[in-house]
Amino acid sequence: MKYSRIFLLVLDSLGIGAMDDAAAYGDAGANTLGHIAHRAERFSIPSLLRMGISGLCPEAGLPTPEKPIGFAMRMKEKSVGKDTMTGHWELMGLITSVPFLTFTQTGFPTELIGELELRTGRRVVGNRAASGTGILEELGEHQTETGDLIVYTSGDSVLQICGNEETMGLSELYRCCEIARELTLRKEWRVGRVIARPYVGRRKGEFVRTANRRDYALPPSGKTVLDALQESGRDVIGVGKIHDIFCGQGLTESLHSESSVQGMEQTIQLTQREFTGLCFVNLVDFDALWGHRRDPLGYAAELERFDLLLSRLLPRLRQTDLLCITADHGNDPVHTGTDHTREMVPLLAWSPAMTGSGYLPDRETFADLGAAVAENFSVPLPAGTHGRSIPELF
């Protein structure tokens, strides 16, 4: 074991260029970071630049150091899909070969909606692919007045339910989502996630989604690197959505974050704690607030906020710490539609103990990062997982 603590930060949706098969997903030409950089008049991310992100995405036109302070490389997704679960699961060794079901074109089947209405005792409205903020503006007043459930989906494998937490109550919204999750375990309705989308406000123009979102994901399809670490007695701390994405599997502790800024602040605080193992962090606002809403300037500002916090995190790392920064998919805010984009992701790795640095060849799967984490802690990869370690990190 070289590093006693590994801090793994997932900048949710920060893609750096289309995959070779992106056209099959309707994502030819997508480049989340590149298009953000071109749209932002002033864009300051000095810490990420020092770590080499611009050298992985020359299309962004950002200043590029001759050598980054650590190692930088691009990773390709081997799983079929471009969503949060496939990306995170692959980072921890699981390759998804059969895509989750989507209902983008048709909405959810009549039989499923009927069962949901019967079990919850509430009528369903919406039932189509939509922007979360758009459908809330359209149906929020109706939902607040009647108590009906706003059900919608997107280009991803999700069933989302909106409810006003002031009039409906969070516990009732969560109850309805738990019923939806149970129903969608059936093979013909099997979606990756059911998401509770609470909001406040009473009139159009006043509705605001709150931080009390809750994701009900399918459990991982097998054991992951997280399980291997937990079973070996290591600490596995999840920050942000990590608990939801893995259904708590393989975690020893979870911290809820109300924003990406809070998630970074929690991570900075964790550097002061004594633990041995992995701190796995998901920073969701890049995706939820800016990518899906197709707001490149908002995305740029979020990256600048992250970079400022990163400048606080770096000097707090010990000689026995390793920091890894990556993403789970893309969400190009300049691309058509409002959904994720099939892109490569960065892997930026640095430790105060590193003596080497530079740009490394592309990795063929996100799972190589999980394999490196397992190797560091001398734990075998679970049966059915994939990935080859990254020797330069050690």
Secondary structure, 3 states (H helix, E strand, C coil): CCCCEEEEEEECCCCCCECCCHHHHCCCCCCHHHHHHHHCCCCCCHHHHHCCHHHHCHHHCCCCCCCCCCEEEEECCCCCCCCHHHHHHHHCCCCCCCCCCCCCCCCCCHHHHHHHHHHHCCCEEEEEECCHHHHHHHHHHHHHHHCCEEEEECCCCEEEEEEECCCCCHHHHHHHHHHHHHHCCCHHHCCCEEEEEEEECCCCCCCEECCCCEEEECCCCCCCHHHHHHHCCCEEEEECCHHHHCCCCCCCEEECCCCHHHHHHHHHHHCCCCCCEEEEEEECHHHHHHHCCCCHHHHHHHHHHHHHHHHHHHHHCCCCEEEEEECCCECCCCCCCCCCECECEEEEEECCCCCCCEECCCECCCHHHHHHHHHHCCCCCCCCCCCCCCHHHC
